[in-house]
């Protein structure tokens, strides 16, 4: 889409969307952060829909063009002029219709690829509740330094008035400090003791060897604490401390909405890891896949490697591709991941120009750490063929890379039921295929 035409559509879509919101007055929950915002958005949706009429932005509808589509009920975006003409007409009809056609609550992911993005989005869809998951070096290429990312993300809670609620990841000091920059009531969440909503007594079930005839046990158990109330929580087939953080953010948001912890715990029984976020998938020859292909940054990759380190498995395989948009931290980020992967994995496969850095570091440390073999591949096809030869019933393979690297294709090639790809994997829509 040409820039001028895109800008015209953006202006018209924004104009109509603002009027739709003013007319129907849905409660808007905005979610942003460097990592985890999509998972948090989905978790909030799962919990709130057990009690309220709620909708969410689907996929990557988190921009000035994406949010109008989300408000209008679209689940994906198109690029053709005909798509946008139909979409603008649908938005206009939604505004002029005499009956309310949108849900009472909208959970909207708000992305920030460059300075000024959040400011535009909160004007487009003014939030009643603002959730900030974390702040890291994602998109550092466009922000130059982390302090600029912090200032950008903070715009979400700065937009809240005194009747609103700010949900902050209290384990991140930069996010916690945003408490002083908002007029709204604040709820902090995390694993550290000072948080209002916290998880204690965490037990991770990483595919422990079962009793013969039983399934492997995957999941997390913990005690959910808020004020004087403690509720036991069991998340099945959900892995990693980062997923506990996701659930705590959703719990905090539900508290803002007036739900009690018993209602929340019942709703969480239906929570599952979203596609591409440490999703457990059965692989070829009795293997297991940890599909973390939604996106990649150093912090999230290191967290995924921590999970793999704890997994019960005789053969641990890591498949890693480029981590993009890291700016000045690009080389350092890939080196850190390579060093940690070499301590955790038996086999390391890398793909992509920048992924080669990971393999280089692993090869240097191969003798003093755990790695049996580290290989770099210039094509996914060669990587897949080598991976297929390696997989067996003792294998667990972690697959991760930035969105543009399309590592979900590797997952699809080695999963036992590729016909389930649309249900289990990311980026399976027509626009991606």
N, C-alpha and C positions, 0 to 999 in steps of 0.2 A: 504494500500500500504506500503510495507516494506521501511524503511528509506533509505537504499542504492539505491534501485530502484527509489524511489521518487527523490533522489538527482540527479541521472543520467538523469531522465526525465526533471528535473528542469534546468539542465545545457544545455541540447540539446534545450529545448523550448526557453530558454533565448537567446542562440546563434542565432537561426533562427529569433526570434522576433527583435533583434537588427538590423539584416540585412534587415528585411522587412521595418523597420522604416527608416533606412538609404537610402534604395532604393526609397521608395515612398514619403518620407518626409512629412507626415501629420503634421498639427499643433496639438500639444499635450497640453491638459489642464489637469493638475494634481490637484486632490482635496483630501485634508486630513483634519483631525481634530478629536477631542475626541468625539464630537456629531455632528449630522446633515450632515455629509459628503455625505451620500447616497442621502438624499433629495436634497442637493445642486447640486450634479451631475445630478440628474434627472431634476431639474429646469433649469440648464444651457442647457441641451439637448433640452428641450421644447422650450426655447427662441431662441436658435441658429438655430434650424432646420427650423424655419420660413424663414430663409434667406440663409443658407449654407447647404452644404452636410456634415452631421455630424453623428457620431455614438458614442456610449457610452459603458462602461463596464456594464454588466447586473448583477443583483443579487449581490453576494458576490465575484465577480471576481476581487479582489483587492490585490492579493498576487503575489509572484514570479511565481506561477503556474497559477493564475487567469488572470493576465494581458496578457500573451501570448494568452490565449484563447479568451480574449476580442478583442485583435488586429485581431485575425483570424476570428472573427465574431460569436463566440459561445455565447450562452445566459446562459449556466449553465455548471458545471463541472461534470465529472464522476470519479469514483474511480478504475475502472477495467483497467487491462493492455491493453485490446483490445481497450478501449476508447482512451487511450493515444497514442497508436500506430497509430490509425486513425487520431487523432488530430495532431500529429507530421507530418504525411504525408500531411495533409491538409495545415499545415504551410509551409512545404517545397514547395508544389505546388504553394502556394500563392507567395512565393518569386521568383520562377523560371518562373512564368507566365509572358508573354510579356505585358499584359494589366493590368493597375492598378485596383485592386480589393478591395481596402479599401477606406473609405471616406476621404475627405480633412481634416476633423477635428475629433479628437478622444478625448472624455471626459472620463478620466480614474480616478476612485477612487483608492487611495493609502492608504492601511491600515498599521497600525503599532502595532503589538501585543507585540513586544519586541525590545530592542535597536538594531539598524542597519538595520531595515526593510526598512525605507524610503530611506536610502543611496543606497540600492540595487535596489529599484524600479526606482529611478531617473536615474540610470545608464542603466537600462533596457529600459526605455521610457523617454528620456530627455524632460522635460517640457518647453513649450514656455510661458505658463501662469500657475501660481501656486496659488491655492486658499486654504486658511487655515480658517476653520470655527470657531473653538473654541479650547480651551485647558482646560481639566478637569481631573478627576481622573479615567476615563475609562482605563482599563488594568493596573492599578496601581500595581497590583499583580506582574507584570513582570518588572516594571520600578522603584519600590521602593519609588520614590518621584516625585512630580509634575515637578520639574525642569528638570528631565530626560526626561519627556514626552515633555516638551517645546523644549528642545534641539533636540529631535528626529523629531518632526513636522517641526521645523525650517529648516531642511535639504532640504525641498521642495523648499523654496524660495531662499535658499543659492545656489541652483543648477541653478537658472535663470541667464542669462547674461544680459547685458545692453539693449538689444533689447526686452527683455521679459516684463511681467507684473505680479506683485504680488498683489493678491486680499486678503485683510486682514480684519477680523472681528474687527473693531475698538472699539467695546464696551468691548472687552476683553483686559486688559492692557498687558498681557503676549504676546498676538498675535500682538497687536499694536506695541510693542517694536521690533518686527521682521523687521520693516521698516528699521532699522539701519543695518540689517544683509544681505541685498540683494542689488545687483547691478541694479536690474530692476526698472522700473517705478512702483509706488505703488498707489493703489486705496483702500481706507478704506470704509467700509460700516457699518451701524448700526442705532440705534435709537438715539444715542447721537449727540449733535450739531456739534462736531468737525469733523465728518465723511464727506468725499466727496460725498458719496451716502447715503442718509438717508430717513427715512420715518417720516412724521409728521402728526398730526391730525388723529391719529388712531381711528377708530370706530369698535368695535367688535360686530358682530351680533350673539348672542348665543342662537338661537332658541327662540327668543322673541315670545310671544303669538300673533298669527296672527289674521287678520280679518277673521271671520268665512268663511270657504270655501277655504282659501288660505293656501299655504304650509308654514311650519315654515321657518324663515329666518336665515340661517347659513352663516357666512362668515366674511370677513374683508374689510374695506374701509380705504384708507389712501392716502396722497399726497406724490408722489415720487419727491425728490429734488436732482438735480445734477447741480452744478454751478448756472446759472441763469434760469434754466428750471424747471418748476413744472408741473407734470402730475398727474391727479387723477387716482387711481387704485382701482378696485373692484375685490376681489378674492371670488368666490362663493364656498361654502362648504369647506372652508379652515379655520382652527381654530388655535389660539394661536400666541403670539408674536414671538415664535420661527419660525413659518412659514413665518412671515414677514422678519426675518433675512435670511431665505433660499432664498426668492425672491430677496432681496437686493444683496445677493452674486451673483445670476444669472444676475441681472441687471449690476453689476460692471464688470462681465466677458464680457458681451455683449458690454459694453463701450470700453473695451480693444480691442474688435474685430471691433470697428468702427460703431456700430449700434447707432441710435438715440433713444431718449426716446419714441417717437411716435411708432416706429417699435416695441420697447420692450413692450409697453403697449398693443398693438394689439396681440402680441404673448402670453402675460400673460392671455389673455381671455381663452386660452386653457389649462391653468395650473390647476391641481387638486392635492390634497394631495396623495402621493404615498401610496400603500398598507402598512398598519401597522404603519402609521405615522399620528395619530389623524384623521383617516378616519371615516367619519360619515356613519354609516350603520344602516338600519332599523332592529330592533329586535322584538322578540316575543311580542304579546299582545299590540302592538302599542308603544313599547319602542324604545329608540335610543341608539346605541352603539357608544362610542368613542374608536375606535380600535387603540391603540398605542403599538401594540405587537411586532414591529420589533426588538426592543432591549430595555434595561433599564439600567439607571444609576441614581444616586441621583439627579443630575441637571435636567435631562430630565423628571424624575418623578415629581419633584416639579413643573416644568413648566406645566406639564399636569394637576396637581392638581389645579394650578392657573386658568386654563381654566375651569375646572369643577366647580370651585367656582363661576364663572361668568355666567354659563349656567342657562337658565330659566328652572327650573324643581322643582316639588314638592318632588321628591324622587331621591336622588343622591346616587349611589352605586359605590364603588371602589373595583375592583378585582386586587390584586397585588401579584406578585410572586417574587422569588429570583432575586436580582441584583448581578451578578457574577463578578469576577475578580476585586474586590475592594481592595484586599490586607489588609493593616492595617486599612483602612477606612471602612471596611465591617460593623462592629457593629454600628459605628456612622452614616453611611449612611442610614441603615435601620431604625434606631431610629428616625432620622430627618424626614424621609418619614412617619413613623407612627404618629409622632406628628402632621404633617401638614394634613395628611389624616383625623385625628380625628377632625380637625377644619372645614373640608370641607364636609365630607360625612355623610349621614344618616346611611348607612350600609357599613361595611368593611369586605370583604372576602379575605383571604390570602391563598397562596399555596406554598409549598416547605419548606425545612429545614430553610433557612434564612428568608423566608417570615414570619415565625412564630414570629420573632422579631418585625415586623410591628404590628401584632395583639396584642402582649404583651404590647407595648407602647400605642396602641389605647385603650386597656382595662383599663389601669391605668388612662387615661384621659377622659374616657367615660362620666363621670358625669358632668365635667365642660365644656366640648366641645359639639359638635353637634351630635356625633354618637349615634344612637339608638341601634345598635348591631354590634359586631365585632366577627367574627368566623374564625378559622383556619382549613384548610382541608388538609388531608394527600393524598387525591386522587382527580384528576380532575373530575372524574365521580360524586363523592359526591358533589363537589362544583357546578357543572353544574346543578344537580338535585335541590339543594337548591336555586340556582339563578333563575331557571325557575319558581319556585313557587312564587318568589318575584316580577317578572317583570310585569308591567302594563303600561297603556298609560301615566302615570305620571313619568315614570322612565327614567333616563339617567344613563348608566353604563360605567365607564371608566375601560378598561382592559389593563394591562401592565405587562411586565416581561422580563427578559433576554432571548435571543434567544434560549438557551438550554431548557428553561422551556416550550416552545411550546404553549404559551397561545393563539395562533391563533385557536387552537382546541376548546377552550372555546367560542370564537367568532362564529365559524362555528356552534356550537351546539345551539346557541341562536339567530342566524340571521334568518330573515323570508324567505330568499331565499338561502339556503345552496348550491344550484346548481350554484350560482354565485361566489362561493368561489375562483375558479381559477382566476377570474378577480379581485376580491376585496381584497383578503387576501394574506399575505406573506407565503412563504415556502409551495407552493402547487405543486411544481414540483415532478417528479418521484423520484429524489434522496432524497427528504424529506419524501415522502409518504411510 
